[in-house]
């Protein structure tokens, strides 16, 4: 497999998951049952922030690969993104993935896969 395919796959995973998180905010909120006003707003803020982070990482990785393929700048973006993805995955392992909501258990796996692809591409 071409080494440029790895960051593009990682970027696509992040972008798809970011869009998926945004699109499913209301459904996941419903899965948690009734929440008080402030708790509901805090949940939505955290959920949307997570999706924005994934969209940002996917955009940065895709753009740096497109503009600066096989460069030190792109490798730096890959490593920084992989670190952020692993940090998010570890956080999720101890928080949201321990909930009863099954769809939240996929996030740490996707982020770890993306981080590994980026580390291999760097």
C-alpha positions as CSV (number, residue, x, y, z in Angstrom):
1,X,0.0,0.0,0.0
2,X,1.3,3.5,-0.9
3,X,2.5,5.3,2.2
4,X,0.3,8.3,1.2
5,X,-2.8,6.1,1.5
6,X,-2.3,5.8,5.3
7,X,-2.8,9.4,6.2
8,X,-5.7,9.8,3.8
9,X,-7.4,6.8,5.4
10,X,-6.8,8.2,8.9
11,X,-8.1,11.6,7.8
12,X,-11.2,10.0,6.2
13,X,-11.8,8.0,9.4
14,X,-11.6,11.2,11.5
15,X,-13.7,13.2,9.2
16,X,-16.4,10.5,8.9
17,X,-16.5,10.0,12.7
18,X,-16.6,13.8,13.3
19,X,-19.6,14.1,10.9
20,X,-21.2,11.1,12.4
21,X,-20.8,12.4,16.0
22,X,-22.4,15.7,14.9
23,X,-25.2,14.1,13.1
24,X,-26.1,11.7,16.0
25,X,-26.0,14.3,18.8
26,X,-29.7,14.2,19.4
27,X,-29.9,10.4,19.2
28,X,-27.1,9.9,21.7
29,X,-28.6,12.5,24.0
30,X,-31.9,10.6,23.9
31,X,-30.0,7.4,24.8
32,X,-28.9,8.9,28.1
33,X,-32.5,9.7,29.1
34,X,-33.8,12.9,30.6
35,X,-31.1,15.3,31.6
36,X,-31.5,18.6,33.5
37,X,-31.0,21.8,31.5
38,X,-27.4,22.6,32.5
39,X,-26.3,18.9,32.2
40,X,-27.9,18.7,28.8
41,X,-26.1,21.8,27.5
42,X,-22.8,20.6,29.0
43,X,-23.3,17.2,27.3
44,X,-24.1,18.8,23.9
45,X,-21.0,21.1,24.2
46,X,-18.7,18.2,25.0
47,X,-20.2,16.1,22.3
48,X,-19.9,18.8,19.6
49,X,-16.4,19.8,20.8
50,X,-15.3,16.2,20.3
51,X,-16.7,16.1,16.8
52,X,-15.0,19.5,16.0
53,X,-11.7,18.1,17.2
54,X,-12.0,15.0,14.9
55,X,-13.0,17.2,12.0
56,X,-10.0,19.5,12.6
57,X,-7.6,16.6,12.8
58,X,-9.0,15.0,9.7
59,X,-8.8,18.3,7.8
60,X,-5.3,19.1,9.0
61,X,-4.0,15.6,8.1
62,X,-5.7,15.6,4.7
63,X,-4.6,19.1,3.8
64,X,-1.0,18.6,4.9
65,X,-0.8,15.3,2.9
66,X,-2.2,17.0,-0.2
67,X,-0.1,20.1,0.0
68,X,3.2,18.7,1.5
69,X,3.3,14.9,0.7
70,X,6.2,13.1,2.3
71,X,7.5,16.2,4.0
72,X,8.8,16.9,7.5
73,X,5.9,19.3,8.0
74,X,3.3,16.6,7.1
75,X,5.1,14.1,9.4
76,X,4.9,16.6,12.3
77,X,1.2,17.0,11.7
78,X,0.8,13.2,11.7
79,X,2.7,12.8,15.0
80,X,0.9,15.6,16.7
81,X,-2.5,14.3,15.5
82,X,-1.7,10.8,16.5
83,X,-0.8,12.0,20.0
84,X,-4.1,13.9,20.3
85,X,-6.0,10.9,19.0
86,X,-4.4,8.6,21.6
87,X,-5.0,11.1,24.4
88,X,-8.6,11.3,23.4
89,X,-8.9,7.5,23.2
90,X,-7.4,7.0,26.6
91,X,-9.8,9.6,28.1
92,X,-12.8,7.9,26.4
93,X,-11.7,4.5,27.8
94,X,-12.1,5.8,31.3
95,X,-15.3,7.8,30.7
96,X,-17.8,7.5,27.8
97,X,-16.9,4.0,26.6
98,X,-17.8,2.7,30.1
99,X,-21.4,3.8,29.7
100,X,-24.3,1.7,28.6
101,X,-24.5,3.4,25.2
102,X,-22.9,0.9,22.8
103,X,-22.1,3.4,20.0
104,X,-19.6,5.2,22.4
105,X,-17.4,2.1,22.6
106,X,-16.4,2.5,19.0
107,X,-14.7,5.9,19.4
108,X,-11.5,4.8,21.2
109,X,-11.0,2.0,18.6
110,X,-11.4,4.4,15.6
111,X,-9.1,6.9,17.2
112,X,-6.4,4.3,18.0
113,X,-6.6,2.9,14.4
114,X,-6.2,6.4,13.0
115,X,-3.3,7.1,15.3
116,X,-1.5,3.9,14.3
117,X,-2.0,4.8,10.6
118,X,-0.6,8.2,11.2
119,X,2.4,6.9,13.1
120,X,3.2,4.5,10.3
121,X,2.9,7.3,7.8
122,X,5.2,9.6,9.7
